[in-house]
Amino acid sequence: MDLTQEFEQAIADSKLLPEKPTNDVLLKIYSLYKQATEGDFSGEMPSNPFDIVGIAKANAWKEQGGKPKEEAMKEYISLILQLKK
């Protein structure tokens, strides 16, 4: 199985985790997914200062900046595998 196939499998597995991850872990999953699929953050920060979730997601993705897509895929796969246990 190549990296893309493993990544796709991890995406499917992420929807079937035995326990709901903490918010911090969910942000990590989100940010690695976005980095792996879209690359560095390119959008705008939410303009509503009360959009706490949107701001947290944007900041988490920005923290992944500069990370190659393949590395983000590997980290995503590894994280999902840990959560499946």
C-alpha positions as CSV (number, residue, x, y, z in Angstrom):
1,M,0.0,0.0,0.0
2,D,1.5,3.4,-1.0
3,L,1.4,6.5,1.2
4,T,-1.8,7.9,-0.5
5,Q,-3.7,4.7,0.0
6,E,-2.5,4.5,3.7
7,F,-3.7,8.2,4.1
8,E,-7.1,7.4,2.6
9,Q,-7.4,4.4,4.9
10,A,-6.5,6.6,7.9
11,I,-9.2,9.1,6.9
12,A,-11.8,6.3,6.8
13,D,-10.5,4.9,10.1
14,S,-10.7,8.4,11.7
15,K,-14.5,8.2,11.4
16,L,-14.6,4.9,13.3
17,L,-12.4,5.7,16.4
18,P,-13.4,3.8,19.5
19,E,-13.4,7.0,21.6
20,K,-14.0,10.7,20.7
21,P,-10.6,12.4,20.8
22,T,-10.1,15.5,22.9
23,N,-10.4,18.9,21.3
24,D,-6.6,19.3,21.1
25,V,-6.3,16.0,19.3
26,L,-9.2,16.9,17.0
27,L,-7.3,20.1,16.1
28,K,-4.2,18.1,15.4
29,I,-6.1,15.7,13.2
30,Y,-7.7,18.6,11.3
31,S,-4.5,20.5,10.9
32,L,-2.5,17.5,9.6
33,Y,-5.4,16.7,7.2
34,K,-5.5,20.2,5.8
35,Q,-1.7,20.4,5.5
36,A,-1.6,17.0,3.7
37,T,-4.4,17.9,1.3
38,E,-4.1,21.6,0.7
39,G,-0.6,22.6,1.9
40,D,0.2,25.7,3.9
41,F,-2.7,27.8,5.3
42,S,-3.8,30.2,2.6
43,G,-7.2,31.4,3.8
44,E,-8.1,34.3,6.0
45,M,-8.5,34.3,9.8
46,P,-12.1,34.4,10.8
47,S,-13.2,38.0,11.2
48,N,-15.6,37.3,14.0
49,P,-13.6,37.4,17.3
50,F,-16.2,35.1,18.8
51,D,-15.6,32.4,16.2
52,I,-13.4,30.5,18.7
53,V,-13.6,27.2,16.8
54,G,-12.7,28.8,13.5
55,I,-9.8,30.7,15.0
56,A,-8.5,27.6,16.7
57,K,-8.7,25.6,13.5
58,A,-6.9,28.3,11.5
59,N,-4.1,28.6,14.1
60,A,-3.7,24.8,14.3
61,W,-3.3,24.6,10.5
62,K,-0.9,27.6,10.4
63,E,1.3,25.8,13.0
64,Q,1.8,23.1,10.3
65,G,3.1,25.6,7.9
66,G,6.2,24.6,5.9
67,K,5.6,20.9,6.6
68,P,5.7,18.8,3.3
69,K,2.5,17.1,2.4
70,E,4.0,13.7,2.6
71,E,5.3,14.3,6.2
72,A,1.8,15.6,7.2
73,M,0.3,12.4,5.7
74,K,2.7,10.2,7.7
75,E,2.0,12.1,10.9
76,Y,-1.8,11.9,10.3
77,I,-1.6,8.1,9.7
78,S,0.6,7.6,12.8
79,L,-1.8,9.7,14.9
80,I,-4.9,7.8,13.7
81,L,-3.2,4.4,14.3
82,Q,-2.4,5.5,17.9
83,L,-6.0,6.5,18.5
84,K,-7.3,3.2,17.1
85,K,-5.6,1.3,19.9
